[in-house]
Amino acid sequence: MSTNLTYIDGNLLEDVTRVVVNISPIDTPVLSSIGKTRAYNTLHQWPIDSLASRANSPIVEGTTVTYTAVAAPTRVTNYTQLMSKTYAVSSAERSVKGAGVDDMFIYQKGRALKELANNMEYALLTATSSAGTATEARQMKGLLSFIATNASVVVSGTKLTESLFVGLLQIAWAQGGNPDTVWVGSYMKRAITAFTTGGTRFVDASSKKLTANVSVYESPFGIVEVELSRDVPNTDLAAVVVCVERSRLKMAILDPVTVKDPSEVAQTIYGSNGYVFTEISLEVGNEAGLSKGTGYTTSI
Protein backbone atom coordinates (compact mmCIF):
# COMPACT_ATOMS: atom_id res chain seq x y z
CA MET A 1 0.00 0.00 0.00
CA SER A 2 1.34 3.43 -0.99
CA THR A 3 1.85 5.90 1.88
CA ASN A 4 1.18 9.61 1.53
CA LEU A 5 4.32 11.63 2.32
CA THR A 6 4.75 15.34 2.94
CA TYR A 7 7.24 15.49 0.08
CA ILE A 8 4.50 14.97 -2.50
CA ASP A 9 1.58 16.68 -0.73
CA GLY A 10 0.68 19.85 -2.62
CA ASN A 11 -2.04 20.75 -0.13
CA LEU A 12 0.19 21.72 2.80
CA LEU A 13 -0.16 25.17 4.29
CA GLU A 14 2.91 27.36 4.71
CA ASP A 15 4.33 27.50 8.21
CA VAL A 16 5.42 31.12 8.77
CA THR A 17 5.62 32.77 12.19
CA ARG A 18 3.60 35.96 12.67
CA VAL A 19 6.51 37.85 14.17
CA VAL A 20 8.98 39.90 12.14
CA VAL A 21 12.45 39.46 13.63
CA ASN A 22 14.71 42.49 13.18
CA ILE A 23 18.13 42.55 14.86
CA SER A 24 19.27 45.89 13.48
CA PRO A 25 20.39 48.13 16.38
CA ILE A 26 18.42 51.24 17.32
CA ASP A 27 20.36 52.39 20.39
CA THR A 28 21.08 56.15 20.32
CA PRO A 29 23.12 57.12 23.42
CA VAL A 30 23.89 60.67 22.26
CA LEU A 31 20.45 61.54 20.90
CA SER A 32 18.72 60.04 23.92
CA SER A 33 20.82 61.66 26.63
CA ILE A 34 21.80 65.21 25.65
CA GLY A 35 19.64 68.25 26.36
CA LYS A 36 17.19 69.74 23.87
CA THR A 37 16.75 73.37 22.83
CA ARG A 38 15.15 75.33 19.99
CA ALA A 39 16.76 76.56 16.80
CA TYR A 40 15.11 79.54 15.12
CA ASN A 41 17.21 79.72 11.96
CA THR A 42 19.12 77.37 9.71
CA LEU A 43 22.28 79.01 11.09
CA HIS A 44 22.15 78.25 14.81
CA GLN A 45 24.36 80.44 17.02
CA TRP A 46 25.31 80.70 20.68
CA PRO A 47 27.81 82.85 22.63
CA ILE A 48 30.74 81.50 24.64
CA ASP A 49 33.15 83.24 26.99
CA SER A 50 36.12 82.42 29.19
CA LEU A 51 37.81 84.13 32.12
CA ALA A 52 41.33 85.49 32.08
CA SER A 53 44.04 83.11 33.24
CA ARG A 54 44.54 82.87 36.98
CA ALA A 55 47.23 85.26 38.17
CA ASN A 56 48.74 86.77 41.31
CA SER A 57 47.75 90.43 40.88
CA PRO A 58 48.68 92.56 43.90
CA ILE A 59 47.76 96.26 43.89
CA VAL A 60 49.88 98.97 45.48
CA GLU A 61 48.00 100.70 48.26
CA GLY A 62 46.82 104.15 47.23
CA THR A 63 47.61 103.66 43.54
CA THR A 64 45.49 105.17 40.79
CA VAL A 65 43.04 102.77 39.22
CA THR A 66 43.95 101.79 35.68
CA TYR A 67 41.61 100.08 33.30
CA THR A 68 42.54 97.34 30.88
CA ALA A 69 40.70 96.09 27.84
CA VAL A 70 38.18 93.35 28.57
CA ALA A 71 37.19 90.51 26.30
CA ALA A 72 33.65 90.16 25.00
CA PRO A 73 31.87 86.86 24.40
CA THR A 74 32.41 85.28 21.02
CA ARG A 75 29.82 83.53 18.91
CA VAL A 76 29.84 79.90 17.76
CA THR A 77 27.69 78.72 14.87
CA ASN A 78 26.38 75.50 13.43
CA TYR A 79 24.03 74.76 10.55
CA THR A 80 20.83 72.80 10.89
CA GLN A 81 20.49 69.59 8.91
CA LEU A 82 17.28 68.35 7.29
CA MET A 83 16.82 64.57 7.36
CA SER A 84 14.00 62.43 6.05
CA LYS A 85 12.89 58.85 5.39
CA THR A 86 10.18 58.08 2.84
CA TYR A 87 7.93 55.07 2.33
CA ALA A 88 5.34 54.04 -0.26
CA VAL A 89 3.06 51.00 -0.23
CA SER A 90 0.64 49.92 -2.96
CA SER A 91 -3.05 49.50 -2.19
CA ALA A 92 -2.80 45.78 -2.89
CA GLU A 93 0.11 45.42 -0.47
CA ARG A 94 -1.95 47.07 2.27
CA SER A 95 -4.84 44.68 1.60
CA VAL A 96 -3.13 41.31 1.43
CA LYS A 97 -2.41 39.26 4.53
CA GLY A 98 1.21 39.14 5.62
CA ALA A 99 3.20 37.16 8.17
CA GLY A 100 3.60 39.36 11.24
CA VAL A 101 2.44 42.54 9.48
CA ASP A 102 -1.24 43.47 9.43
CA ASP A 103 -0.77 46.77 7.58
CA MET A 104 2.45 47.23 5.62
CA PHE A 105 2.05 51.03 5.50
CA ILE A 106 1.88 51.29 9.31
CA TYR A 107 4.81 48.90 9.59
CA GLN A 108 6.94 50.93 7.17
CA LYS A 109 6.11 54.15 9.04
CA GLY A 110 7.45 52.68 12.28
CA ARG A 111 10.50 51.38 10.47
CA ALA A 112 11.19 54.81 8.98
CA LEU A 113 11.00 56.48 12.41
CA LYS A 114 13.60 54.06 13.78
CA GLU A 115 15.88 54.62 10.78
CA LEU A 116 15.52 58.39 11.14
CA ALA A 117 16.57 58.16 14.80
CA ASN A 118 19.64 56.14 13.78
CA ASN A 119 20.54 58.77 11.17
CA MET A 120 20.11 61.59 13.68
CA GLU A 121 22.48 59.84 16.07
CA TYR A 122 25.04 59.28 13.32
CA ALA A 123 24.88 62.91 12.17
CA LEU A 124 25.17 64.32 15.70
CA LEU A 125 28.45 62.46 16.05
CA THR A 126 30.03 62.37 12.61
CA ALA A 127 28.56 65.03 10.27
CA THR A 128 30.87 67.65 8.75
CA SER A 129 29.74 71.24 8.36
CA SER A 130 28.41 72.53 5.05
CA ALA A 131 26.38 75.68 4.37
CA GLY A 132 24.63 73.96 1.47
CA THR A 133 23.32 75.34 -1.78
CA ALA A 134 20.22 74.93 -3.90
CA THR A 135 21.69 71.64 -5.13
CA GLU A 136 23.77 70.53 -2.12
CA ALA A 137 22.36 69.53 1.24
CA ARG A 138 23.07 71.66 4.29
CA GLN A 139 24.94 69.77 7.01
CA MET A 140 25.59 70.36 10.68
CA LYS A 141 28.98 69.99 12.32
CA GLY A 142 28.98 66.82 14.40
CA LEU A 143 30.59 66.31 17.79
CA LEU A 144 33.78 64.71 16.46
CA SER A 145 34.39 67.69 14.18
CA PHE A 146 33.69 70.17 16.98
CA ILE A 147 36.38 68.85 19.34
CA ALA A 148 39.56 70.61 18.20
CA THR A 149 41.32 72.12 21.23
CA ASN A 150 41.86 68.78 22.96
CA ALA A 151 42.17 66.44 19.99
CA SER A 152 44.91 63.93 20.72
CA VAL A 153 46.15 61.90 17.75
CA VAL A 154 48.31 58.96 18.83
CA VAL A 155 51.00 57.21 16.84
CA SER A 156 49.40 54.67 14.55
CA GLY A 157 49.17 51.31 16.28
CA THR A 158 49.08 52.69 19.84
CA LYS A 159 47.03 50.69 22.32
CA LEU A 160 44.69 52.55 24.63
CA THR A 161 46.29 52.38 28.07
CA GLU A 162 44.92 53.60 31.36
CA SER A 163 47.50 56.39 31.38
CA LEU A 164 46.42 57.61 27.93
CA PHE A 165 42.76 57.39 28.95
CA VAL A 166 43.26 59.45 32.11
CA GLY A 167 45.34 61.88 30.04
CA LEU A 168 42.32 62.59 27.83
CA LEU A 169 40.26 63.44 30.91
CA GLN A 170 43.09 65.60 32.21
CA ILE A 171 43.43 67.81 29.13
CA ALA A 172 39.68 68.49 29.16
CA TRP A 173 39.79 69.28 32.89
CA ALA A 174 42.77 71.60 32.39
CA GLN A 175 40.68 73.70 29.98
CA GLY A 176 37.86 74.04 32.52
CA GLY A 177 35.80 71.01 31.60
CA ASN A 178 34.49 68.35 33.95
CA PRO A 179 34.05 65.29 31.74
CA ASP A 180 31.41 62.90 33.03
CA THR A 181 30.77 60.66 30.00
CA VAL A 182 32.98 58.68 27.64
CA TRP A 183 31.61 57.32 24.36
CA VAL A 184 33.54 54.49 22.71
CA GLY A 185 33.10 51.65 20.29
CA SER A 186 33.30 47.98 21.23
CA TYR A 187 37.09 47.59 21.06
CA MET A 188 37.85 50.62 23.20
CA LYS A 189 35.19 49.47 25.70
CA ARG A 190 37.08 46.21 26.00
CA ALA A 191 40.37 48.08 26.39
CA ILE A 192 38.96 50.20 29.23
CA THR A 193 37.49 47.12 30.90
CA ALA A 194 40.96 45.54 30.83
CA PHE A 195 42.59 48.43 32.74
CA THR A 196 41.91 46.91 36.14
CA THR A 197 40.76 43.42 35.26
CA GLY A 198 41.66 41.94 38.62
CA GLY A 199 39.59 44.53 40.44
CA THR A 200 36.57 44.42 38.17
CA ARG A 201 35.94 40.69 37.92
CA PHE A 202 33.44 39.86 40.63
CA VAL A 203 32.07 36.38 41.18
CA ASP A 204 28.80 35.82 43.03
CA ALA A 205 29.16 32.24 44.21
CA SER A 206 25.43 31.75 44.73
CA SER A 207 24.43 32.90 41.25
CA LYS A 208 27.67 31.83 39.55
CA LYS A 209 27.80 35.24 37.91
CA LEU A 210 31.07 36.67 36.58
CA THR A 211 31.27 40.41 35.93
CA ALA A 212 34.02 41.83 33.71
CA ASN A 213 32.93 45.31 32.73
CA VAL A 214 33.71 48.94 33.47
CA SER A 215 30.66 51.15 33.12
CA VAL A 216 31.75 53.76 35.68
CA TYR A 217 35.37 54.85 36.05
CA GLU A 218 36.56 56.96 38.97
CA SER A 219 39.50 58.98 37.73
CA PRO A 220 41.66 61.67 39.38
CA PHE A 221 39.49 64.17 37.46
CA GLY A 222 36.08 62.87 38.45
CA ILE A 223 33.74 59.97 37.86
CA VAL A 224 32.87 59.20 34.23
CA GLU A 225 30.32 56.85 32.72
CA VAL A 226 31.74 54.68 29.94
CA GLU A 227 29.07 54.07 27.31
CA LEU A 228 29.07 52.05 24.11
CA SER A 229 28.34 53.85 20.86
CA ARG A 230 27.85 52.19 17.49
CA ASP A 231 28.81 55.39 15.67
CA VAL A 232 32.10 56.37 17.32
CA PRO A 233 34.81 55.18 14.88
CA ASN A 234 35.93 51.70 15.90
CA THR A 235 38.26 50.46 13.16
CA ASP A 236 41.87 49.40 13.59
CA LEU A 237 44.38 52.28 13.73
CA ALA A 238 41.47 54.75 13.71
CA ALA A 239 39.52 53.88 16.86
CA VAL A 240 38.32 56.94 18.80
CA VAL A 241 37.61 57.79 22.46
CA VAL A 242 35.29 60.77 23.11
CA CYS A 243 35.22 62.45 26.54
CA VAL A 244 32.42 64.94 27.15
CA GLU A 245 30.64 66.90 29.82
CA ARG A 246 27.14 65.93 28.82
CA SER A 247 25.52 69.15 30.06
CA ARG A 248 27.53 71.11 27.47
CA LEU A 249 25.76 69.34 24.60
CA LYS A 250 22.30 70.10 23.26
CA MET A 251 20.33 69.13 20.20
CA ALA A 252 18.87 72.29 18.70
CA ILE A 253 15.56 71.53 16.98
CA LEU A 254 14.36 73.66 14.08
CA ASP A 255 11.65 71.16 13.06
CA PRO A 256 10.73 68.33 15.43
CA VAL A 257 10.29 64.80 14.14
CA THR A 258 7.15 65.02 12.01
CA VAL A 259 5.10 62.32 10.27
CA LYS A 260 3.43 63.18 6.96
CA ASP A 261 0.64 60.72 6.21
CA PRO A 262 -1.35 60.24 2.95
CA SER A 263 -3.82 62.97 3.91
CA GLU A 264 -0.92 65.48 3.81
CA VAL A 265 1.19 64.07 0.97
CA ALA A 266 0.31 64.15 -2.73
CA GLN A 267 -0.50 60.58 -3.72
CA THR A 268 1.17 59.64 -6.99
CA ILE A 269 0.66 55.88 -6.83
CA TYR A 270 -2.23 53.44 -6.52
CA GLY A 271 -1.61 53.15 -2.83
CA SER A 272 -0.26 55.24 0.03
CA ASN A 273 2.96 57.17 0.46
CA GLY A 274 4.33 59.23 3.31
CA TYR A 275 7.50 60.43 4.95
CA VAL A 276 9.01 61.41 8.28
CA PHE A 277 11.45 64.27 8.69
CA THR A 278 13.24 66.53 11.14
CA GLU A 279 15.73 69.39 11.04
CA ILE A 280 18.25 69.63 13.86
CA SER A 281 21.65 70.98 14.82
CA LEU A 282 24.23 70.32 17.54
CA GLU A 283 25.02 72.96 20.14
CA VAL A 284 28.33 72.52 21.98
CA GLY A 285 28.60 74.91 24.94
CA ASN A 286 32.37 75.21 24.65
CA GLU A 287 34.35 72.53 22.87
CA ALA A 288 37.51 73.29 24.89
CA GLY A 289 35.94 71.43 27.81
CA LEU A 290 35.76 68.21 25.77
CA SER A 291 38.47 65.89 24.45
CA LYS A 292 38.98 63.03 22.04
CA GLY A 293 41.73 60.57 21.25
CA THR A 294 42.12 59.24 17.72
CA GLY A 295 44.11 56.51 16.04
CA TYR A 296 44.14 53.63 18.53
CA THR A 297 44.60 50.04 17.50
CA THR A 298 41.77 47.61 18.13
CA SER A 299 44.21 44.98 19.43
CA ILE A 300 43.43 44.35 23.08
TAKA-V308475 format. One record per backbone hydrogen bond with DSSP energy under -1.0 kcal/mol. CO is the residue of the C=O (numbers start at 1). NH is the residue of the N-H. E is the energy in kcal/mol with one decimal. If there is no record, write none. Layout:
CO NH E
CO NH E
This chain:
5 8 -1.3
28 32 -2.5
30 34 -2.0
35 251 -2.9
37 253 -2.6
42 80 -2.4
44 78 -2.5
46 76 -3.1
48 74 -2.4
60 63 -2.0
74 48 -2.9
76 46 -2.2
78 44 -2.9
81 280 -1.9
83 278 -2.1
85 276 -2.5
87 274 -2.7
89 272 -3.2
90 94 -1.6
92 96 -2.2
103 107 -2.2
104 108 -2.6
105 109 -1.9
106 110 -2.0
107 111 -2.1
108 112 -2.4
109 113 -2.0
110 114 -1.7
111 115 -2.3
112 116 -2.5
113 117 -1.9
114 118 -2.0
115 119 -2.2
116 120 -2.4
117 121 -2.2
118 122 -2.3
119 123 -2.4
120 124 -2.5
121 125 -1.3
122 126 -2.9
123 127 -1.9
124 143 -2.9
125 144 -2.4
127 142 -3.1
130 139 -2.5
136 133 -2.1
139 130 -2.0
142 146 -1.7
143 147 -1.8
150 292 -2.2
152 294 -2.7
155 158 -1.9
158 297 -2.4
161 165 -2.3
162 166 -2.6
163 167 -1.9
164 168 -1.5
165 169 -1.4
166 170 -2.2
167 171 -2.2
168 172 -1.3
169 173 -2.3
170 174 -2.7
172 177 -2.4
173 176 -1.8
180 225 -2.5
181 244 -2.9
182 227 -3.2
183 242 -2.0
184 229 -2.7
185 189 -1.9
186 190 -1.9
187 191 -2.0
188 192 -2.3
189 193 -2.2
190 194 -1.5
192 195 -1.3
194 197 -1.0
196 200 -1.0
202 211 -1.8
204 208 -1.9
204 209 -1.2
209 204 -1.9
211 202 -1.1
215 226 -2.5
217 224 -2.7
219 222 -1.6
222 219 -2.2
224 217 -3.0
225 182 -3.2
227 184 -2.1
233 240 -2.1
235 238 -2.1
239 295 -1.1
239 296 -1.8
241 293 -2.4
242 183 -2.4
243 291 -2.3
244 180 -2.2
244 181 -2.1
245 248 -2.7
246 249 -1.8
248 285 -3.5
249 35 -1.4
250 283 -3.3
251 37 -2.3
252 281 -2.2
253 39 -2.0
255 279 -2.2
258 277 -2.0
260 275 -1.7
261 264 -2.6
269 271 -1.9
270 91 -2.7
272 89 -3.2
274 87 -2.4
275 260 -3.2
276 85 -2.3
277 258 -2.7
278 83 -2.9
279 254 -2.3
279 255 -2.0
280 81 -3.3
281 252 -2.0
283 250 -2.2
286 289 -2.0
287 290 -2.0
291 243 -3.0
292 152 -3.0
293 241 -2.3
294 154 -2.3
296 239 -1.8
